[in-house]
């Protein structure tokens, strides 16, 4: 299964909030960022590269509507 990036967030807290919303809709996802979570879950510190949210390609359209 191919994963595609659907959004880039300024920090992990926003990315995790969106990830939880997707999971509530039954859409599995994963986060990728250079911080590797070292700032702790729910960190509101902005990251220069941001945090990318990925979903399976087959769920991308639905994920963008959520």
N, C-alpha and C positions, 0 to 999 in steps of 0.2 A: 504494500500500500504506500502510495506516494503522499508525503506531507507537503502542504503548501502554506506559505505565510499569508495570513489574512489581515494582520494588523501589527503595528509597532507602537508600543506604549512608552511614555517617558520614564516610568518607574515600575517596579515589581508589584506594588500595591494595586495599581490600576489593571495590570496584566492579570493578576490573580483573581481580581473581582470579575473580570470578563471571562476568565477560564471557568470560574464557578457557575456563571450564568449559562455557558455553553454546556457544561456537564449536567445541569438541571434539565436541559433540553435533549439530553442523550447524545451529545456531540463530544467525543473524546478529543482532547487537545494536549499540547505540550508547550512549555515556555523555553525560550533560549535567550540567554544574555551573558555578557562577559563577566558579570558579577558572581555567577554560579551560586547565588543565594547567600553570599558571605555577609550581606547586610541584614540578613534575617528575613523571615517570612513577613510579608506585609510592609516592607520598607517603603517609605514615601520619598526617599532620596532619588533625585533625578539622575539618570545615567546618560553619559554622552551618546552612546549607541542605542540606548533604549532597551526594551525587552520585546522580543518578537513572539507572537502567538501563532502557532501552527495547528492546522487540522488536517484530517485526511482529505485528499482532493475531492472525494465524493461528497463530503459535507461542507465544502467551501461556500457554496451558494447559500445554504441555510445559515451557516455561521455568520455570514456578512449581513443577513437580515435580522439577527438577534441583537 
